[in-house]
Amino acid sequence: MSVQSAPPTSASIRAVRWSRRGRLRLGARWNGIAATIAVIVIIGLPVLALIGPYPIDPFRPDPNAIGIAPNGVHWFGTDGNGMDVFARTIEAAKLDVPISVAATLLALVVGVPIGLFATTGRVGDAVMRVVDAFAALPIIVIAIVAIQLMGGGAWNVILAIAIVGAPRFVRLSRASAIALRSSRYVEAAIAIGCSPLRVAFNHVFRNAYGVVLVQATLTAANALGTIAALNFLGVGVNPPVPTWGAMISDGASMLIRGEWWAAAFPTLAMLLVIASFNVIAGAIENRIERVERAR
């Protein structure tokens, strides 16, 4: 004999809804807190490097303090040249983080308009063939070739990273434009005589900017890793300016002697910023989902 469960009452339904709303609000609150901390990390490290001053000059080597472990004077220890790892780790944030953000913004400014207008015709097909060719090549190889052709320096690193990142925005904005092209409000805008430029930015991009922002934060995180790889290989920013990639490269030779701190702390700083970019991307994505559910 089967036992049938009682139908849910209105009180139980309301309780379930309140519980679900409570979980959503709690999750949104935690996402907001995490995103705030991530923004503080991304902005705080370069600002800390700018305002200084450091306990020890990051550019002054100390011949009597080579390869010293972390202590009360050298908080992160010293590297193989006797330079303070803490001061150089913070100083590197002043260059690495702004370069990744600037390269991402440049890639966004270049890639989004191309993607919005390369939706149809032979020009659009030609643009996508070029984008597909870039996607088939390793990112680091493209960046290395670009820097070798243009030379080292911060500005050339920005251009190289932007060249690598722009195809992502082209593909994303083009896909959004194709998906929204058949929407009623886009068709209505075209019917009343709106210019293609106005339709692209005021109607298409306006409804797809959230996805572009998510991609921008992820691209900034990838850009930071690419910058570190370039500096690790010695083809990025020229020394003696400290960068996380160059510090990791210099500290790698000390690992054989068990001196882990010279490579560990720059790596942790870089991973912290990359994780912060990813947290912001997740918070933006969750915000977009909540807005979509509310519609």
C-alpha positions, 0 to 999 in steps of 0.5 A: 500500500503506497502512502501519498505525500500531502500536497504542499501548503501555501505556508510551506511554499512561502517558506521555501521561497523565503529560504531560496531568497535568503540564500540568494541574498546571502550569496550576493552579499558574500560575492559583493564582499569578495569583489570589494576585497579583490578591488582593494587588492588590485588597486591597493598594491600599485597605490602602495608602491606609489606612495611608499616609502619602503623600509629598504630601497628596492633598487639598492643591493646590499653585498652583506645581505645576499640570500638572507631568509625572511626576518624582522628587517627583510620581511620577505628575505633578500635575493641573490643580489642582496636586494629586499624581496618585499620592497621589490615585490611591491614595486613590481606591482606598480608596473605589472598591474597597470600594464595588464589593465592598460593592455586589456583596455586597449584590446577592448577599445580595438576589438569590440568595434571591429566585432560589432561591425564584422558581422556580415559581408566579405569584410567580416569573413576576412576579419574572422579568418585573421582572428581564427589564425591568431587563435590557432597560434600560442599566445606567448609565441605571438607576444614574443614575436611582437616584442621582438619586432617592436623592442622591449619596454612597457609600452611595447609590452602593452601593445603586444598584450593588446594584440594578443587580447583583441581577437577575444573581444572581436569574437565575443562582440561579433557573437553578441551582435549576431545574436542580438541582430534579430531582436525586435528592438534592433529591427525597430531601430533599423526601421526608424532609420538609426545609423549603423553606428548608433545601432551597434553601440546604443542597442547591441553593445548596450545589451551585451556590455556585461559579457564584455566586462566579464571577458575584460576581467578575465583577459586582464588576469591572462594578461598578467600571466603573459606579462610574467611569462615574458619577463621570466623569459627576459623579453619584457620590461628591461631591468633594473625595473622589478617585475614579478616574472623577472623576480621569479626567474632570478629566484628560480636559481636559488631554489636549488640551495633551498632559498625559496623566498625569492621566487615564492613571494612574487609568485604569491603576489601575482597569483593573488592579483590574478585570483582577484581579477577572477573574483571580480569576473565571477561577481559581475557574472552573478550580477548579470544572472540576477538582473536576467532573473529579475526581468 
